[in-house]
């Protein structure tokens, strides 16, 4: 059983470059560039800017993201933009949100459909 740690926060005045790995819920209102692989929820706030290949469980974007995304659930809100390919089980794009890239729905087909 994994233990979810407390949330992390990158404020609007911060500009961070590097790799971010671990288990936590994270909100980014500043800038992050590098590689993001955190088991938890990532929220990119309206002022947030992320340039990174991203792996996480849940992703919510109000700001701007550049890089391929792999997450169980992705929600791009009305002010959010994502540029990169998205691999997910669930995707929602609110009116006004923007996705520029390929969408790969990651799910298993029922056995009876696989045999067709």
C-alpha positions as CSV (number, residue, x, y, z in Angstrom):
1,X,0.0,0.0,0.0
2,X,1.5,3.4,-1.0
3,X,1.3,6.4,1.2
4,X,0.2,9.7,-0.4
5,X,2.3,12.5,0.9
6,X,1.2,16.1,1.5
7,X,0.7,18.3,-1.5
8,X,3.5,20.3,-3.1
9,X,3.2,23.8,-4.4
10,X,5.3,25.8,-6.9
11,X,4.3,29.5,-6.5
12,X,4.0,32.0,-9.3
13,X,7.3,33.6,-8.5
14,X,9.2,30.3,-8.9
15,X,11.0,29.0,-12.0
16,X,12.2,25.5,-11.5
17,X,14.3,23.3,-13.9
18,X,15.1,19.6,-13.4
19,X,13.3,16.3,-12.7
20,X,10.4,16.0,-10.3
21,X,9.7,12.4,-9.1
22,X,7.8,10.9,-6.2
23,X,4.3,10.5,-4.8
24,X,2.3,13.7,-4.0
25,X,-0.4,16.0,-5.2
26,X,1.3,19.1,-6.7
27,X,0.0,22.5,-7.9
28,X,2.2,24.6,-10.2
29,X,1.4,28.3,-10.5
30,X,5.0,29.1,-11.5
31,X,7.2,27.7,-14.3
32,X,8.6,24.1,-14.4
33,X,10.8,22.7,-17.1
34,X,12.3,19.2,-17.1
35,X,10.8,15.8,-16.5
36,X,7.7,15.3,-14.4
37,X,6.9,11.8,-13.0
38,X,4.8,12.0,-9.9
39,X,2.3,9.5,-8.7
40,X,-0.6,11.7,-7.7
41,X,-2.6,14.7,-8.9
42,X,-1.0,17.6,-10.9
43,X,-2.8,20.9,-11.1
44,X,-1.4,23.5,-13.5
45,X,-2.9,26.8,-12.3
46,X,-3.8,29.6,-14.7
47,X,-0.4,31.3,-14.3
48,X,1.4,27.9,-14.4
49,X,3.7,27.0,-17.3
50,X,5.0,23.5,-17.7
51,X,7.5,22.2,-20.3
52,X,8.0,18.6,-19.6
53,X,7.1,15.1,-20.5
54,X,4.5,14.3,-17.8
55,X,3.4,11.1,-16.1
56,X,0.9,11.4,-13.3
57,X,-2.4,9.8,-12.2
58,X,-4.6,12.9,-12.6
59,X,-4.0,16.1,-14.5
60,X,-5.9,19.4,-14.4
61,X,-4.7,22.2,-16.7
62,X,-5.8,25.9,-16.4
63,X,-2.4,27.2,-17.6
64,X,-0.1,26.0,-20.4
65,X,1.6,22.7,-20.9
66,X,4.1,21.6,-23.5
67,X,5.2,18.0,-23.7
68,X,3.7,14.5,-24.0
69,X,1.3,13.5,-21.2
70,X,0.5,10.1,-19.8
71,X,-2.2,10.1,-17.1
72,X,-5.3,8.1,-16.1
73,X,-7.4,11.2,-16.2
74,X,-6.8,14.5,-18.0
75,X,-9.0,17.6,-17.7
76,X,-8.2,20.7,-19.7
77,X,-10.1,23.7,-18.3
78,X,-11.4,26.8,-20.2
79,X,-8.1,28.7,-19.9
80,X,-5.9,25.6,-20.3
81,X,-3.7,24.7,-23.3
82,X,-1.8,21.4,-23.9
83,X,0.7,21.0,-26.7
84,X,1.8,17.4,-27.0
85,X,0.4,13.9,-27.4
86,X,-1.9,12.7,-24.6
87,X,-2.3,9.1,-23.5
88,X,-5.2,8.6,-21.0
89,X,-8.2,6.6,-20.0
90,X,-10.4,9.6,-19.6
91,X,-10.2,13.0,-21.3
92,X,-12.3,16.1,-20.9
93,X,-11.7,19.5,-22.6
94,X,-13.9,22.3,-21.3
95,X,-15.2,24.8,-23.9
96,X,-12.4,27.2,-24.4
97,X,-9.6,24.7,-23.5
98,X,-7.1,23.7,-26.2
99,X,-5.3,20.5,-27.1
100,X,-2.8,20.4,-29.9
101,X,-1.5,16.9,-30.4
102,X,-2.6,13.3,-30.8
103,X,-5.0,11.6,-28.3
104,X,-4.4,8.0,-27.4
105,X,-7.2,6.4,-25.3
106,X,-5.5,3.8,-23.1
107,X,-8.1,1.1,-22.3
108,X,-8.7,-2.6,-22.7
109,X,-11.3,-3.8,-25.2
110,X,-13.8,-6.5,-24.1
111,X,-12.7,-9.9,-25.3
112,X,-15.7,-10.2,-27.7
113,X,-14.6,-7.1,-29.6
114,X,-11.0,-8.2,-29.8
115,X,-12.0,-11.3,-31.8
116,X,-13.9,-9.3,-34.5
